[in-house]
Every structure is written in C-alpha cells, then in structure tokens.
C-alpha cells in the first residue's frame, strides 16, 4: 500500500500560507519514524467501589503520574474523589481504587509518594473557599491541609521540589451579567513550601496579580500555572486575556496582554449543518487556558477563547481556536492561527455545533522531551483530539500526528522515561448511552506506523472537512464511495475515498444538488452504484415530534448522477410507508434490476424482533418485502440493521446494538443468499398490514475485536460496509459529526476477505 508523498516548502512560502494552510503531518508518512499509538482506554467506572452502580456518573478531569510512570492519578469532581490506575503494563491498565475527599478536587500533582490536590469547598461564587491538601499515595490517608482562602484551580510543583504554586481563580458566575467580569472577590496565586516532602502551611504567602490586565484589572482570575527550572511561575488569567510571570517570591517579573489572533482565513464560523471553511476571523482575543514551560525562557499556551467582553473592532464571536509559543518577555515566537483547526477538520473531527463558538477549543498544552525529541501535545476538547508536534524549531513547529482522545479531553500528562502520554476525558454519558463512560487513555511512542487516522483529506484534490460517514459501496480501482447523514443537513455529499493509500485519502466530495442547487434535507444512510456512473442512495427519513403518524420526510430512494444531480426520487408506496417509525432505510444494494433496502428497525407492521428488507424492481416498478429476524434483544440497546451491501450472490448486513464499550454485545456481519429472497408484493391495500415471508441469514463475523484495534473502546455506530471484487471488506463507523456524545473517531478498517 502506498504512502503519501511529502512536498517540502521553504519557510518564506510557509509564512505566506500561514493564515490558511495546515501543517504537514510528517509522522504519518514514513514507517521508519516513531509514532504515538493509543494502547489502552480505561473506563473510569471500572474504578468504582464494590456495590456502586456502574451507571454512576464519573468524570476524569485533570491527571498526573508518579515519577516512575507506573501509576496515574486523576481527579473526579463529580464523585469528589481521586482515582488511581496502575499502568505497569500500559496496554492493560488496572484500577487501584479511589481516595475519597471532603469536596471537589480541581487539580492534582504527585511527588515521592505524596499526592497534592486543590480542593474547592466554596459555598457560592461570592464566598469562595478551598485548600491545598496532601494525601499518602499508598494509604490514601490525608496528611496536611492548607487553607488557601479561595477557590483553587491549577496546582503545580516546582521542578526543584521545594514549593507548590496554586492558582486561586475565584471563578465568575457565568449566569450573572452574562458572565462579564469584574465579579469579586478577585483571585490570586498561593505559594507554599514543601518541608520534609510535605506541605508547610505556615510558609504560605500570596502573590497579588491584580491591577495588571487591561480587562477587569481589579478581578484577576488565574486559570492555570506552571513552574520552570528557575522556579519562575507563569500564570494565565484567561478571562482577563493576560499572562503573568512570577519569581519564587511571588514578585512580577513580566506581564503582558495575550493579545489578538488576526486574519484567520478559511474558517467555518457558523452553525448551519454544513462545513464551509470560507470565512475569516479577525482580531479574536486569545484568552489562554492551559500552558506549559518549554525551557526557562519560553512557554506555550492553549488559547481556548471566551469572548465575554468585547471591544470595538474585535470579533463578536468565534473563539481564538489557536495555540501560541511565547518568550517570557511577551514576544510571540509562534502563532498557530487556524492550522490546527483545519488539520482536525481534514480527519473528520470538526463539530459544526461549535463553529460559531470556540471551534475545536484548544484546552491544554503539555511539553516533554521524549527519546531525544522535544514534543508539544495540544489537546482540543471539542474535537476529541490531541495534536503531537515536534518543537525542535520553536518558530516553526511540525505537526506530526493527530491522536483520538475520547470525549472532552481535559487533561494530559507526559511520562518521558517510558515514552508514554495519558489523557483524561471528562464527559460521561454512560447512564443514557450504555458503555459511554468517562475514560483515561494511554499512548505509547512506538517504532511503527501511526494507527490513526484511518482517513484523511490531506493530499486530496480539494480541501474537505467531513464526518458522519454512513453507507459505503465499493467503486472499483481502490475507490470507495460513502455518504454523510443528517448531521450535514445543509450539505449532503458523497465522499470519494481512495484506499490505495495509507491512511486512505478522502480525495473530494460530490455535492448533491436538485436543479443545480444544494438538495434539501436528506438523511442519507446507504449508497450503491447504478451501473452507469451514478448512484442510488437510501434515506432514513424523520418524524416531527407531535406530528402525524406518517413521516414528515419518509424513507425514500434517490437516483443521483455522477456529478451529484438528483435525477429521480423513488417514493415508497403509502400502504407500506404509513407504518414507518423514526428509523427508516439504512443500507441499499443493487443486484441486476432490483434494489434492496434494509429497514433499520421494526416498523409498526412488523412482527416482534423483525424488520424488513424491501425490494424495488427498476424495470417493472414493483415493490416487495421479506422479514428479517434480529438476534435476541436484551433489555437495553435494541438492535437494528445499519448497512446492506452486495457481493458474489449475497447481501451482507451489519446488525448492531446501540451500546458502547464493554456493554456492546452485537456488532456483527450476517449474509443472505440473494436467491433465497422471494419477496411478497407490497399491496395497495392500506387497511391491513401484511405478514411477509421470513428470510434466512448466516453469521459471518463478529466485529468487536476489530473495533478495539486502535486501542479505544467499542464505538456504537458501525454503519458502513464495502466489499471489493476479491472479497476484501472495509467497515466504517459514523462519528455523528463529532457531536457532544461522540468521540469524533471514524474507524475505517480493512477487515480482510469475507
């Protein structure tokens, strides 16, 4: 399989392209390069005490590691605990239980067997309180507790081990005055010495960082801090859009506005059911969140953006979406602008819901020198991604990889001596979406190909931000055609994917049009070739809440030309469509003159635990159907068919439940011999439902082991199946456009010959 070619550009050319280009992902191209690959995903509910329900909400937020790199410690503010994970074998993490705290943990660090945690005990925003508290790692027993007089956020230990700094944020109430500051009391920075390896509360003093920023100088809100080898602490005042560097005594060495990111072209700035990267963001405040020292003179910031206060000439919305490398004197060494967001869009992780807000939302930056290479890891919270950069040249970092990182990656920790990094992912939907719990993920630097992504638009014919791959079909010559679904309500497309490369290249997108204009709402779920260069696609349809029983846009079939023009809509007879529930047609296959469409789930006329495969003869225009029997359904996670494709005399169907992770029990391929499908005709009689003949199916393959091949947990929506002429099959997962309940990952896997 081919590797993509790297085209080198001179620095002058790169500078000209800075506002709109994406960085080169060099780590994907050369198998001799070392790459980070995810080796495990640990569900936090596995660490719950015996007798506690597995559906209890958990949230892994900040994370740290012991010096030997064999133990991870994370904060869980929902439960008010610290969690301990043994990663002696990083590919097989083991829960070591929890340490119960008195209140909400906000940040955690460890040194020589002592855990130091910021704890928020605030009664209200106007009466904040909290502590820096130490615990024994082995026993979990509280050791020391120092009152910091406010609500702590970030905690950092000096590399010398002589003191700890705590950012006292005293955060604003976002519901009061639209979150605009000042909102007193003001925040500050606490310093406390370590004596005998533990907290010396009597040594505590506070650094005043008020009166420095242009925005709300009376109300500094320290968000994050970190300490260099000289003992200097850099602090982000996110809401104030300001950065402050303090010495060991808490004296201000330097301070400066985080400034604006300007002239970012080629951006998507509107939530509209489409990915249109054609807008500009001008004069957007950086408003940095996480930060990290690189050396004693340089640090990096993750510019999450917040934009509660607005000045004349500044963007009203959009978020800064960037990350920056600074000299501690306030000069900018490198500004990433829109590069990261566009690169993320090209691997399918951009979320349209966030287009008008903070975009991919860079949350954290982590620096580490691992096996001789200086790396920067940038976590994008709303994209489920951690970006890996080589920062050997601080003025021109090289983007090496984009790694999948669960839902809501909040914290990262590097473990240089073991070549590992770990992420903590705070979002937990396990109660409503079985198996979709908060996770801690571990990555290892390996001398191997990069496992992820499986599809990228980098190297394609056109820039395409994509997602929500549903149905697929083999197009010959290594090409696979795929459709997006209703997530792209204003941008229905057929994606052209070239599997002759690794990762596969999404070369271009065919926009679907009606009379030359973008087609109205289409919830496409299946695609097949028409044999003449065009396509047939099946749609699911949708039902308006509180509306009549029939669908507002019922399931249908569309004939589409090679350039995307709708040639014909094929309506399903009313005598059948009157029974449709929300779930309509998923996969579609063409065999000879007959189209076969799979209902995802039972309609009102189907016997228990069955659905239909509906047929339509293109020559006679006759409709027919057979019933398909599902595998046994459990109490939760009802099953359905999510794909149908044809190969060598068989229809292959993906049958799956709606569960994730360890809760997922059914993600399988079955097949039906076409010659065994003898449909009964669909009558025009609308008064009585018809019982259709049952069709026999044959088990082919359980996909669950394939779905964990990237070191992640099993995703719910395996929805695409394409089979080449030689029987080689590809499956894909639908990432729902990186919605709030999606990791953003698209698995596109060659599962061998069926």
Secondary structure, 3 states (H helix, E strand, C coil): CECCCCCCCCHHHHHHCCCCCCCCCHHHCCCCCCEEEEEEEEEHHHHCCCCCCCCCCCCCCCEEECCCCCEEEEEECCCCEEEEEECCCCCCCEEEEEEECCCEEEEEEEECCEEEEEEECCCCCCCCCEEEEEEECCCCCEEEEEECCCCEEEEEECCCCCEEEEEECCCCCCCCHHHCCCCCCCCEEEEEEEECCEEEEEEEEEECCCCCCCCCCCCCCEEEEEECCCCCEEEEECCCCEEEEECCCCCEEEEEECCEECCEEEECCCCCCCCCCCEEECCEECCCCCEEECCCCEEEEEECCCCCCCCCCCCCCCCCCEEEEEECCCCEEEECCCHHHHHHHHCCCCCHHHCCCCCCCEEEEEEEEECCEEEEEEEECCCCEEEEEECCCCCCCEEEEEEECCCCEEEEEEEHHHCEEEEEECCCCCCCCCCCCCEEEEEEEECCCCCCCCEECCCCCCCCCCCCEEEEEEEECCEEEEEECHHHCCCCEEEEEECCECCEEEEEEEECEECCEECCCCCEEEEEECCCCCEEEEECCECCCCCCCCCCECCEEEEECCCCEEEEEEECCHHHHCCCCCCCEEEEEEECCEEEEEECCCCCCCCCCEEEEEEEECCCCCEEEEEEECCCCCCCCCCEEEEEEEECCEEEEEEECCCCHHHCCCEEEEEEEHHHCCCEECCCCCCCCCCCCECCCEEEEECCCHHHCCCCCCCCCEEEEEECCCCEEEEEECCCCCCCCCCCCCCEEEEEEC
